[in-house]
């Protein structure tokens, strides 16, 4: 599920490879909400909890300037949960 939004292409040798994924900017909204991580948590688990889809981990990572290679979030960190998920997905689909 982590690469759900990542398109593929055929290489010269016929193998399928992932193309570069471009992520949209995620501006703050007055409807966003913030949580404080009480103990180590994971972006995919947070996406599942707030969006019902763990593959949307990148939304929370991008909104909080977190590295995409690390899904864990340390305790005591404040995290923004963007509320405009449909707009964000539409933007993602437009640029990819």
Buried (B, 14 or more C-beta within 10 A) or exposed (E): EEEEBEEEEEEEEEEEEEEEBEBBEBEEEEEBEEBEBEEEBBBBBBBBEBBEBBBBBBBBBBBBEBEEEEBEBEEEEEBBBBBBBEBBBEBBEEEB
